[in-house]
Amino acid sequence: MEKEKQSCNQHLFDLTDKVAVITGGASGLGSYYTKALLSAGANVLIVSYDDQGVKEMNTFASEVGRRIEFLKLDITQEYAALTVSSEVIKRFGKVDILINNAGIQIRNDWQNFQDKDWEKVINLNLNAVYYLSHEIAKVMDKQIGGKIINVGSMQSFRAGKFIFPYTASKHGVIGLTKSYADALAPLNIQVNAIAPGYIDTPMTKALQENKTRNDEIIAHIPAGHWANPSELMGAIIFLASNASNYVTGITLPVDGGYLLR
């Protein structure tokens, strides 16, 4: 009986031969989402505006015996969402999982914030999420099911006085997640979001090396440390797998308890 329970539990998280689309999935935190899905058995189409991380992802996919493809594309361009949808069907024949990960952050004080920077951030962080989800949902509807996972942030819940469009976009992503979850639930499409906390990456090194800010951040995290990027992988697998079939419209903070304080 114990072996049967273990087999059942493992099956719930098994992604063998599922097809995932991940925007920005070859570098940064996106590369960890990609590795998580590949390790669980999925095949992946990475959509990225450049070639950063392509070699590493190819090597990893080969090591775990899974298939990976790349589509070099600026997803803020007109008809980009339709291109992604067409390409994943052309290359894989289906799509089971969409992870809207690609994003950008631009900092400035309110007096000097540029309109062009507002538009750049909103177009990538929010508009592209809407359009791509819309096109991929059409495919998932025909397949009778799928998973859409959006990437939020601690700024989905908090203010950011130097990152106005980023904060607005990440709040918007959560609203969009809920709206799509409600609309697509009858089609067996679950739509959820993940909200990473303070993660130890090259992009956050300067913040970690600022002793005053680092001490403030650590004091705010009950777990007492910055997360290793690998600590996001379990949450992604959960939301992408059958284990979350009755979970939709949620935003899952992976923050070591940061939002508790």
Secondary structure, 3 states (H helix, E strand, C coil): CHHHHHHHHHHHCCCCCCEEEEECCCCHHHHHHHHHHHHCCCEEEEEECCCCCHHHHHHHHHHHCCCEEEEECCCCCCCHHHHHHHHHHHHHCCCCEEEECCCCCCCCCCCCCCHHHHHHHHHHHHHHHHHHHHHHHHHHHHHCCEEEEEECCHHHCCCCCCCHHHHHHHHHHHHHHHHHHHHHHHHCEEEEEEEECCECCHHHHHHHHCHHHHHHHHHHCCCCCCECHHHHHHHHHHHHCHHHCCCCCCEEEECCCHHHC
